[in-house]
Amino acid sequence: MNITDRQEKILSQIIEEYAETASPVGSVTLAKLFGVSSATIRAEMAKLESMGLIAQPHTSAGRVPTDAGYRYYVNHLTESAETGNNFFERENLAESRGIHALEKRVTSQSRADAAIRGAVDSLVDLTGNLGLATVDGQLYLSGISRLFMQPEFMDATRVQAVARLLDNLEPWLREAAPGEPLNIFIGHENPIGKNSEVSLIISKFVSPFSNRSYIGVLGPTRQNYFRVMGLVKYAGRMLEETLNEERI
């Protein structure tokens, strides 16, 4: 795909603005940010749209990212950014406090199931998404109401699609067993929920129960991928360290 540096930056800005506002992003907003004319931005947006990376909702003059746009962003715009320790150096004090709360919630537990639930609940609080973990055939879910409060799920059809995905999530994970430490399935990439318009971000970790345990979040495609990927990866690492200590 032949995309220029400026087009990459515009795509990144559209994704980040849309994640914050849930509203299509217009050329006037981008023109102010980039210090160029609205006409220049419109021309670049037209090229991004022709590449299938953004789209124009019929009710708005602004643009929103497509699944392909999010995939490009995840694969290319964040490929040099580590989502491990360096992630925390880039985040603000409020995020550091959130990470501290996650650590405390996990490490203060004397039972494995409580540690897992604590990690899942922390992800719900930190991301606003649905949190999940699957360990030894057991599926932990938290934050369904938080997920469905987001504007994408005002449509009952989308809620039903997500419910069907959740019904099949645990057996799918058991069969597919995604092998990467961090797995991101965006929108139609979800093999068990192609029409649900959500993204599944999960981290594989080793526990005393299984070497294919998972923790992650399920949320709308509209989200801050860099931040959520870092949090999910960290939660998996925390659980792996904690659950493999002899005291649990």
Protein Blocks (a to p, Z undefined) as FASTA:
>chain_A
ZZdfklmmmmmmmmmmmmmnopacdfklmmmmnopafklmmmmmmmmmmnopaccdfkbc
bdcddfklmmmmmmmmmmmpccblmmmmmpcfklmmmmmmmmmmmmmpcbfklmmmmmmm
mmmmmnopacdddeehiacdehklmmmmpmklmpmklmmmmmmmmmmmmmmmmmnopabf
bdcdehjllmklmmnopacdddddddfkbccbcddddddfbdcfklmmmmmmmmmmmmmm
mmmpmkZZ
